[in-house]
């Protein structure tokens, strides 16, 4: 049985896809603003980025966070446009301008909790979910991410190290302005944010990659193709000790198909060597469309 090929619902470059990406960008920015005003700001949690800086500036000088974020984001965007060139497009400009606007519009809303631990966890979830939506819309909210890209380009540091360094400086400043305990809450919020971004970007993947080394590789291959209705890839390998040439079968299956695949392999060759590992994300026919 041949698996029917599905066409993408929104073809690349289509107006519908562009509208969907802008909708994700706006929804994500609004969710970040909600998490900031309802959870992080009232509990004085400065978990990195320009939003964290705006919490510190608000505490020290009483400047509304939206003003601080605009004052930092827009110059950083222009500097990034000049120094980094084409990586900064319209969506980055939209995200840079719209996020502080949403922060301003939701600034008077009643906080959800005065418990800093709950605020750190759920604020981190909200910010991570919002940023994940922004990134899925192929956008950006600018801020210190732009500064990190500039530092990475001209210092030789990796982007990850540059981001961590800037966020770390904000959290250290939070410890100095507020307390060491507040800095720890900020670390919790930052950790939850990064993990939530990964989940929104990749999802809760249950797909598995299975590598099979067997003397009955052809029987196993036919069973996978026709009984499981899954594709496979033949990898050429060489034994590290014997130097013997071997064909390794690589099969990607869902979690529910792992037991069936192992049964197929066991029936064909009880001595087969099988490695099952997790796949962060699988795109393509039979799995998630791009």
C-alpha atoms as one frame of an Amber mdcrd trajectory, in Angstrom:
protein
   0.000   0.000   0.000   1.439   3.343  -1.039   1.029   6.229   1.374  -0.820
   9.106  -0.294   1.163  12.297  -0.475  -0.454  15.290   1.217   0.013  18.799
  -0.062   0.801  21.632   2.382  -2.286  23.564   3.440  -0.414  26.859   3.084
   2.144  26.754   0.238   5.415  28.643   0.828   5.192  32.243  -0.349   1.386
  32.331  -0.353  -0.611  35.231   1.059  -2.381  32.845   3.429   0.930  31.678
   4.901   2.131  35.270   5.283  -1.104  36.202   7.068  -0.771  33.196   9.358
   2.821  34.123  10.229   1.870  37.711  11.066  -1.035  36.430  13.169   1.378
  34.173  15.084   3.761  37.102  15.547   1.042  39.385  16.950  -0.534  36.688
  19.136   2.875  35.729  20.496   3.801  39.334  21.295   0.472  39.830  23.082
   1.018  36.660  25.141   4.511  37.839  26.139   3.056  41.197  27.204   0.379
  39.491  29.310   2.910  37.267  31.073   5.128  40.291  31.702   2.427  42.565
  33.162   0.348  39.971  35.023   3.188  37.904  36.491   6.782  39.061  36.068
   6.646  42.827  36.591   4.384  42.836  39.711   6.702  40.299  41.338   9.870
  42.139  40.265  11.254  39.252  38.232  13.857  40.453  35.708  14.534  37.320
  33.694  16.875  38.759  31.094  16.401  40.697  27.871  15.065  44.204  27.459
  11.968  43.221  29.433  14.185  42.385  32.395  16.042  45.668  32.013  12.704
  47.503  31.950  11.767  45.881  35.284  15.002  47.212  36.822  14.563  50.696
  35.329  10.961  50.800  36.564  12.113  49.920  40.079  14.973  52.426  40.128
  13.506  55.385  38.255   9.780  54.729  37.869   9.950  54.731  34.048   7.088
  52.711  32.494   8.476  49.432  31.072   7.006  50.059  27.605   9.007  53.302
  27.286  12.227  51.555  28.303  11.609  48.717  25.869  10.937  51.080  22.960
  14.003  53.135  23.910  16.196  50.025  23.753  14.544  47.947  21.032  14.314
  50.501  18.242  17.943  51.729  18.409  19.127  48.109  18.637  17.047  47.256
  15.586  18.585  50.122  13.595  22.078  49.164  14.751  21.446  45.545  13.794
  20.105  46.591  10.399  23.289  48.596   9.778  25.822  46.088  11.106  24.183
  42.757  10.300  22.299  43.582   7.118  19.615  41.422   5.573  18.748  39.245
   8.562  16.517  42.048   9.853  13.274  42.301   7.942   9.802  43.730   8.325
   8.714  41.093  10.840  11.557  41.968  13.188  10.575  45.635  12.973   6.926
  44.741  13.655   7.860  42.594  16.654  10.220  45.243  17.982   7.516  47.922
  17.852   4.423  45.890  18.751   5.631  44.119  21.899   6.159  47.353  23.896
   2.804  48.581  22.569   1.059  45.505  23.983   2.989  45.976  27.242   1.645
  49.536  27.405  -1.954  48.512  26.611  -2.005  45.775  29.284  -0.076  47.724
  31.933  -3.127  48.433  34.089  -4.386  44.859  34.312  -4.650  43.162  37.706
  -1.735  40.802  38.543  -2.595  37.118  38.772  -0.505  36.315  41.856   1.849
  37.838  44.396   3.699  34.548  44.877   7.099  35.019  43.168   7.656  31.301
  42.582   4.310  30.896  40.809   5.017  34.085  38.886   8.455  32.828  37.806
   7.095  29.480  36.600   3.944  30.656  34.863   5.486  33.916  33.704   8.268
  31.887  32.113   5.651  29.638  30.511   3.763  32.617  29.116   6.853  34.347
  27.762   8.174  31.087  26.294   4.862  30.260  24.633   4.627  33.767  23.219
   8.185  33.818  21.897   7.689  30.336  20.468   4.715  31.641  18.482   6.746
  34.640  17.329   9.544  32.362  16.130   7.076  30.029  14.417   5.857  33.084
  12.543   9.495  33.584  11.493   9.614  36.848  13.409  11.549  38.325  16.305
  10.945  40.784  19.116  14.445  42.228  18.757  15.937  43.520  21.982  19.062
  41.973  23.448  18.897  39.157  20.893  20.048  41.753  18.351  22.832  42.891
  20.682  23.867  39.250  21.126  24.092  38.768  17.357  26.276  41.875  17.072
  28.552  40.686  19.892  28.799  37.226  18.319  29.753  38.681  14.935  32.473
  41.027  16.174  33.836  39.166  19.225  34.125  35.605  17.931  31.871  34.310
  20.721  29.042  31.947  19.801  25.494  33.312  19.674  24.445  31.082  22.569
  27.272  32.376  24.770  26.465  35.982  23.816  22.769  35.557  24.719  23.636
  33.829  27.995  26.140  36.560  28.861  23.624  39.387  28.345  20.831  37.583
  30.193  23.292  36.753  32.965  24.222  40.417  33.357  20.540  41.366  33.680
  19.966  38.685  36.317  23.091  39.746  38.255  21.776  43.319  38.166  18.437
  42.024  39.486  20.288  40.464  42.398  21.963  43.812  43.125  18.811  45.937
  42.770  16.365  43.554  44.478  17.913  40.577  46.267  19.701  37.301  45.607
  16.366  35.538  46.020  14.818  37.615  43.231  17.757  36.730  40.998  17.079
  33.045  41.645  13.427  33.507  40.702  14.609  35.227  37.515  16.799  32.204
  36.731  13.785  29.914  37.163  11.712  32.072  34.821  14.500  32.134  32.207
  14.904  28.344  32.358  11.157  27.757  31.981  11.057  30.238  29.093  13.799
  28.490  27.110  12.243  25.047  27.593   8.782  26.302  26.632  10.152  27.887
  23.450  11.574  24.483  22.483   8.224  22.791  23.094   6.286  25.341  21.045
   8.864  25.199  18.254   9.278  21.414  18.133   6.309  20.008  20.055   6.047
  16.933  22.240   7.592  14.604  19.692   6.873  10.891  20.127   8.681   9.771
  16.989  11.566   7.328  17.268  14.563   6.633  15.054  15.461   2.932  14.932
  18.797   1.627  13.646  18.889  -2.066  12.761  21.989  -4.168  12.008  21.129
  -7.674  10.880  22.195 -10.493   8.564  18.533 -10.601   7.463  18.337  -6.960
   6.516  16.444  -7.613   3.272  13.660  -9.577   5.020  13.385  -6.843   7.642
  13.362  -4.129   4.978  10.508  -5.774   3.087   8.473  -6.198   6.290   8.976
  -2.537   7.189   8.002  -1.366   3.713   4.957  -3.583   3.245   3.733  -4.604
   6.722   4.420  -1.403   8.635   3.971   0.848   5.584   7.014   2.875   6.586
   9.963   4.019   4.534  13.558   3.260   5.441  17.075   4.294   4.572  20.007
   1.928   4.012  23.236   3.212   5.526  26.572   1.674   4.617  28.712   0.956
   7.674  31.817  -0.952   8.706  32.356  -2.931  11.886  34.867  -1.230  14.165
  36.425  -4.482  15.348  35.922  -6.884  12.425  36.118  -4.370   9.600  33.163
  -6.203   8.020  30.922  -4.196   5.695  27.346  -3.957   6.940  24.086  -2.334
   5.875  22.310  -0.446   8.647  18.581   0.123   8.260  17.335   3.448   9.593
  13.581   3.595  10.197  11.546   6.468  11.667   8.324   5.371  13.376   5.784
   6.732  15.823   5.829   5.648  19.458   2.894   3.292  18.882   4.758   1.501
  16.072   7.932   0.719  18.022   6.608  -2.561  19.465   5.419  -3.738  16.040
   8.778  -2.908  14.498  10.665  -4.783  17.218   8.385  -7.784  16.700   9.107
  -7.713  12.957  12.846  -7.605  13.593  12.694 -10.342  16.230  10.760 -12.635
  13.869  13.219 -12.120  11.015  16.417 -12.243  13.087  16.420 -12.781  16.869
  20.129 -11.850  16.913  19.668  -8.467  15.239  21.268  -5.431  16.871  18.628
  -2.710  17.360  19.063   0.851  18.649  15.970   2.961  19.427  16.447   6.678
  19.999  14.186   9.712  20.239  13.708  12.209  17.416  13.222  15.841  18.402
  11.148  16.527  15.290  10.279  14.710  12.069   9.156  16.632   8.998   8.033
  15.015   5.798   5.646  12.519   4.232   3.943  10.312   6.792   4.790  12.671
   9.664   4.423  16.418  10.190   4.187  18.615   7.120   6.599  21.530   6.854
